[in-house]
Amino acid sequence: MKLKNALMGAAASVALMTGASQAVADADEITVAYFLEWPMPFQYAKVNGTYEEEMGVAINWVSFDSGTAMSAAMASGDVHISVSQGVPPFVVATSAGQDLQILDVAVSYADNDNCVVSSGLEIDKDSADELAGKKVAVPLGTAAHYGFLRQMDYFGVDLASLDVVDMAPAEGAAALAQGQVDMSCGWGGALRRMLEHGNVLLTGAEKEELGILVFDVTSAPAGFVAENGDLVAKFLEVTADANAAWNDGSGVAEMLPVIAQDAGMDEEATAQTMATFVFPDVDTQLSEAWLGGAAPSFMKGVADVFVDSGSIPSSLDSYEAAVNTGPLMAVKGM
């Protein structure tokens, strides 16, 4: 199985880049990473220039296809803030020595990240053992990868019996449609396309019952946060305001078409996708259930799953230093 060497290689590359460079923003411009086909309220503020107006800097928005790519870009100094980076790729990077920090909970989405089995196989949760010997497309080091590992462990499927190939979700969706793989894992628009050709083994609710949480964060290099605390807090404030307008329904009609266009989706697909998303408010994010308590132990659990599967060589003793609630606390006072 190629999974172990591929992810270890990615972690090693990030560690090497981390030693060579730290993200340092130009005084007049920063670069922010985000995902296409991953619609979120912040995109309304992005399109309308609200971030630039409130922060007083120009922003170069760059789209990525995985959280591991975001980590690499932050390690090389090309990206200063990443929006909606999955916890697993964040954990892989920090476990390899990259000094990143979680700044907020961007979105929770148990029903919008999963693995899909080709409909031709007629495999469901009652026959998951039949996956042995099958070819699976997995974006390594991501939330989808973590969910895949946990599901295979739950069903007792030996990882060594699978042919795991590293594919970004869009590539995995195409491979599943063309019959090149038997199962594919991913999220967002790619997951919707996968579901046209297969079925999930566990629903979002069933995964949550097993403790398979799925959420993304806003992350940044610790050095950048330390040098630009006020700037980061302003970024989080604009995000929180956009989330609030979406959550209370007051901005949905105006925001939806703008978000859809920016995400590269039609309005119907955008509405369907966002209906499966939860955008926690600032107080919720700072609570014990999230960044105020549970997040570091959850990250430790994710890291240990990767270690046990042989995907990464080791985990940190604690991930508490990887959570910085200072900027989000500052938002409460704004």
C-alpha positions in Angstrom: 0.0 0.0 0.0 1.4 3.4 -1.0 -0.5 5.4 1.6 2.2 5.4 4.3 5.1 6.5 2.1 3.1 9.2 0.4 1.9 10.9 3.5 5.2 10.6 5.3 6.9 12.2 2.3 4.4 15.0 2.4 5.0 15.6 6.1 8.7 15.5 5.6 8.5 18.1 2.8 6.5 20.4 4.9 9.0 20.0 7.8 11.9 20.9 5.4 10.1 24.0 4.1 9.2 25.1 7.6 12.8 25.2 8.5 13.6 27.3 5.5 10.8 29.9 5.6 8.1 31.5 7.7 5.2 33.4 6.3 5.9 37.1 6.6 3.4 39.5 5.1 4.2 42.5 3.1 2.9 45.6 4.9 0.5 46.3 2.1 -0.7 42.9 1.0 -1.4 39.4 2.3 -2.3 36.1 0.6 -5.3 34.1 1.8 -6.0 30.5 0.8 -9.5 29.0 0.3 -11.4 26.2 -1.6 -13.5 26.4 -4.7 -16.8 24.5 -4.7 -16.8 25.0 -0.9 -19.4 27.8 -0.4 -19.2 29.8 2.8 -20.5 33.1 4.1 -17.0 34.7 4.1 -17.1 34.7 0.3 -19.8 37.4 0.3 -17.4 39.7 2.2 -14.5 38.5 0.0 -16.3 39.5 -3.2 -17.4 42.9 -1.8 -14.0 43.8 -0.6 -15.0 44.0 3.1 -11.8 42.3 4.3 -9.6 44.8 2.5 -11.7 47.7 3.8 -11.7 46.6 7.4 -8.1 45.4 7.5 -6.5 48.1 5.4 -4.5 45.8 3.3 -4.8 44.3 -0.2 -5.6 40.6 -0.2 -4.5 38.1 -2.8 -7.1 35.2 -2.7 -5.7 31.9 -4.0 -7.8 28.7 -4.3 -6.4 25.3 -3.4 -7.6 21.7 -3.8 -6.5 20.3 -0.4 -5.5 21.3 3.1 -2.2 19.6 2.7 -1.4 22.0 -0.2 -2.4 24.9 2.1 0.1 23.7 4.7 2.9 23.5 2.2 2.0 27.1 0.9 2.1 28.4 4.5 5.4 26.6 5.2 7.0 28.2 2.1 5.7 31.7 3.0 3.4 32.0 0.0 0.2 32.0 2.1 -0.5 33.9 5.4 -4.0 32.7 6.3 -5.9 29.6 5.2 -9.7 29.5 5.4 -11.4 26.2 6.1 -8.3 24.0 6.4 -9.3 20.6 7.5 -8.1 19.5 11.0 -6.3 16.4 9.8 -4.0 18.2 7.3 -3.4 20.8 10.1 -2.5 18.0 12.4 -0.2 16.3 9.9 1.7 19.6 9.4 2.0 20.4 13.1 3.1 16.9 13.9 5.9 17.3 11.4 7.1 20.4 13.2 5.3 23.2 11.3 4.4 26.0 13.7 0.8 26.6 12.7 -2.1 27.9 14.9 -5.8 27.4 14.7 -7.6 30.7 14.9 -11.3 29.8 14.6 -13.7 27.0 13.7 -14.6 27.7 10.1 -17.3 25.1 9.5 -18.6 21.8 10.8 -19.9 19.4 8.1 -20.3 15.7 9.0 -22.6 15.1 6.0 -20.3 16.9 3.5 -17.2 14.8 3.8 -17.3 11.0 3.1 -16.2 8.0 1.1 -18.4 6.7 -1.7 -18.4 3.1 -2.9 -19.1 2.4 -6.6 -22.8 1.4 -7.1 -21.7 -1.5 -9.3 -20.2 -3.2 -6.3 -23.4 -3.1 -4.2 -21.4 -2.8 -1.0 -23.0 -1.1 2.0 -22.3 -1.0 5.8 -23.5 -4.6 6.1 -21.0 -5.9 3.5 -18.1 -3.6 4.0 -15.7 -6.5 4.4 -16.0 -7.0 0.6 -13.9 -3.9 0.1 -10.7 -6.0 0.7 -8.6 -5.9 -2.5 -10.3 -2.8 -3.9 -8.8 0.4 -5.2 -9.6 3.5 -3.2 -8.9 7.2 -4.1 -8.1 9.2 -0.9 -6.7 12.8 -0.6 -4.0 11.9 1.9 -3.6 13.9 5.1 -7.1 15.5 4.9 -10.3 15.2 6.8 -11.5 12.7 4.2 -8.4 10.6 4.9 -9.0 10.6 8.6 -12.7 9.6 8.1 -11.6 6.8 5.7 -9.1 5.4 8.3 -11.7 5.5 11.1 -14.4 3.9 8.9 -12.0 1.1 7.8 -11.1 0.5 11.4 -14.7 0.4 12.4 -15.6 -2.1 9.7 -12.5 -4.2 10.3 -11.1 -3.7 6.8 -7.3 -4.3 6.7 -5.6 -1.2 5.2 -2.9 -3.5 3.8 -5.6 -5.2 1.7 -6.5 -2.0 -0.1 -4.8 -0.2 -3.1 -4.9 3.3 -1.8 -4.0 6.1 -4.3 -3.6 9.7 -3.4 -6.1 11.8 -5.3 -7.6 15.3 -4.8 -11.4 15.0 -4.5 -12.1 16.2 -8.0 -9.7 13.7 -9.5 -11.2 11.0 -7.3 -14.7 11.8 -8.4 -13.7 11.5 -12.0 -11.9 8.2 -11.4 -15.0 6.8 -9.7 -17.2 7.9 -12.6 -14.8 6.2 -15.1 -14.6 3.0 -13.1 -10.9 3.5 -12.4 -11.4 3.2 -8.6 -13.8 1.2 -6.5 -14.2 3.9 -3.8 -13.4 7.5 -3.6 -13.3 10.0 -0.6 -13.8 13.7 -0.7 -16.0 16.7 0.1 -18.1 19.5 -1.4 -18.8 19.5 -5.1 -16.6 16.5 -5.7 -18.6 14.5 -3.1 -21.9 15.4 -4.9 -20.4 14.1 -8.1 -19.2 10.9 -6.4 -22.7 10.2 -5.1 -24.0 10.1 -8.7 -22.1 6.9 -9.1 -22.2 5.2 -5.7 -23.2 5.2 -2.0 -21.7 6.0 1.4 -21.1 3.4 4.1 -22.1 5.6 7.0 -24.1 8.8 7.2 -22.9 12.0 8.9 -25.0 11.2 12.0 -23.6 7.6 12.1 -20.0 8.9 11.9 -20.6 11.4 14.7 -21.9 8.6 16.9 -18.5 6.9 16.4 -16.7 10.2 17.3 -15.7 10.9 13.7 -16.1 14.7 13.8 -15.5 16.7 10.7 -14.7 20.4 10.9 -12.4 22.9 9.3 -10.5 25.8 10.8 -8.9 29.1 9.9 -5.2 28.6 10.4 -2.0 30.7 10.0 1.7 30.4 10.8 2.3 31.3 14.5 5.0 33.9 13.5 2.6 35.8 11.3 -0.1 35.8 14.0 2.4 37.0 16.6 3.4 39.9 14.4 0.0 40.8 13.0 -2.5 40.1 15.9 -4.7 43.1 15.2 -4.9 42.3 11.5 -5.8 38.7 12.2 -8.5 39.7 14.7 -10.0 42.0 12.0 -10.0 39.1 9.5 -11.8 36.9 12.0 -14.3 39.7 12.8 -15.3 40.1 9.2 -15.7 36.3 8.9 -17.9 36.2 12.1 -20.1 39.1 10.8 -20.7 37.2 7.5 -21.5 34.0 9.4 -24.0 35.9 11.7 -25.8 37.4 8.7 -26.1 33.9 7.1 -27.0 32.1 10.4 -29.9 34.5 11.3 -31.2 34.4 7.8 -31.1 38.2 7.3 -28.5 38.0 4.6 -29.2 34.7 2.8 -31.2 36.1 -0.1 -28.5 38.7 -1.0 -25.6 36.5 -0.1 -26.5 33.2 -1.9 -26.0 34.3 -5.5 -22.7 36.0 -4.7 -21.4 33.0 -2.8 -22.5 30.6 -5.5 -20.7 32.6 -8.3 -17.5 32.9 -6.2 -17.5 29.2 -5.4 -18.0 28.3 -9.0 -21.4 26.6 -8.4 -25.0 27.2 -9.3 -27.4 28.5 -6.6 -29.3 25.3 -6.1 -26.1 23.3 -5.5 -24.8 26.0 -3.2 -27.9 26.1 -1.1 -28.0 22.3 -0.8 -24.3 22.2 0.2 -24.6 25.0 2.8 -27.7 23.4 4.3 -25.3 20.7 5.5 -22.9 23.2 7.0 -22.8 24.6 10.5 -21.0 28.0 11.1 -20.5 28.3 14.9 -20.7 31.8 16.4 -17.7 33.2 18.3 -19.0 32.3 21.8 -19.6 28.7 20.6 -16.1 28.5 19.1 -14.6 29.7 22.4 -16.6 27.2 24.5 -15.2 24.0 26.1 -16.8 22.0 23.3 -14.5 23.6 20.7 -11.4 25.7 20.9 -11.8 26.4 24.6 -11.3 22.8 25.6 -12.0 19.9 23.3 -10.0 20.8 20.2 -6.5 19.9 21.4 -7.5 16.5 22.7 -9.4 15.8 19.4 -6.3 16.7 17.4 -4.3 14.3 19.5 -6.8 11.6 18.7 -6.5 12.4 15.0 -2.7 12.3 15.1 -2.7 9.0 17.0 -5.0 7.5 14.3 -2.5 8.5 11.7 0.4 7.2 13.7 -1.3 3.8 14.3 -2.1 3.5 10.6 1.6 4.2 9.8 0.7 7.3 7.9 2.9 9.7 9.9 5.9 8.7 12.1 4.9 10.4 15.4 2.5 12.8 17.1 3.0 15.6 19.5 2.6 15.1 23.2 0.0 17.9 23.2 -1.6 20.1 20.6 -2.6 22.9 23.0 0.0 25.3 21.7 -1.5 24.8 18.2 -4.7 26.6 19.3 -4.5 30.4 19.7 -7.8 31.9 20.9 -6.3 35.4 21.5 -7.4 36.9 18.2 -10.9 35.4 18.5 -11.2 36.7 22.0 -10.3 40.1 20.7 -13.2 39.9 18.3 -15.6 39.8 21.2 -14.4 43.2 22.3 -14.7 44.8 18.8 
